[in-house]
Amino acid sequence: MAKPGVALHRWLQSHGLLAISLGVLGVAIALSLLLVVGGYFIAWFYGSPPA
């Protein structure tokens, strides 16, 4: 059986750095939006206006 590092290296080579970077950036933006929208929803739900 091949080493796990070899399979990871092969996967990174086949997908390319740009696609991986865009995926990481997309996940970071989605989590940020979720935190902001979720925070406003919680503030609205409990009746305290945002500062």
C-alpha positions as CSV (number, residue, x, y, z in Angstrom):
1,M,0.0,0.0,0.0
2,A,1.3,3.5,-0.9
3,K,2.2,6.0,1.8
4,P,-0.6,8.6,2.6
5,G,1.8,11.4,1.6
6,V,2.1,10.1,-1.9
7,A,-1.7,10.0,-2.4
8,L,-2.0,13.6,-1.0
9,H,0.8,14.8,-3.3
10,R,-0.9,13.1,-6.3
11,W,-4.2,14.8,-5.4
12,L,-2.6,18.2,-5.0
13,Q,-0.8,17.8,-8.4
14,S,-4.0,16.9,-10.2
15,H,-6.2,19.6,-8.8
16,G,-3.9,22.6,-9.0
17,L,-3.1,25.4,-6.6
18,L,-5.6,27.8,-8.0
19,A,-8.6,25.5,-7.5
20,I,-7.5,24.7,-4.0
21,S,-7.0,28.4,-3.1
22,L,-10.4,29.3,-4.5
23,G,-12.0,26.5,-2.5
24,V,-10.3,27.7,0.8
25,L,-11.3,31.3,0.1
26,G,-14.9,30.3,-0.7
27,V,-15.2,28.4,2.6
28,A,-13.7,31.3,4.5
29,I,-16.2,33.8,3.0
30,A,-19.1,31.4,3.6
31,L,-18.2,31.0,7.2
32,S,-17.8,34.8,7.7
33,L,-21.2,35.4,6.1
34,L,-22.8,32.7,8.3
35,L,-21.3,34.3,11.5
36,V,-22.4,37.8,10.5
37,V,-26.0,36.9,9.4
38,G,-26.3,34.5,12.3
39,G,-25.3,37.3,14.7
40,Y,-27.8,39.7,13.4
41,F,-30.5,37.0,13.5
42,I,-29.8,36.2,17.1
43,A,-29.7,40.0,18.0
44,W,-33.0,40.5,16.2
45,F,-34.6,37.4,17.8
46,Y,-33.7,38.4,21.3
47,G,-34.6,42.0,20.8
48,S,-31.3,43.7,21.4
49,P,-30.4,46.1,18.6
50,P,-26.9,45.9,17.2
51,A,-24.5,48.5,18.6
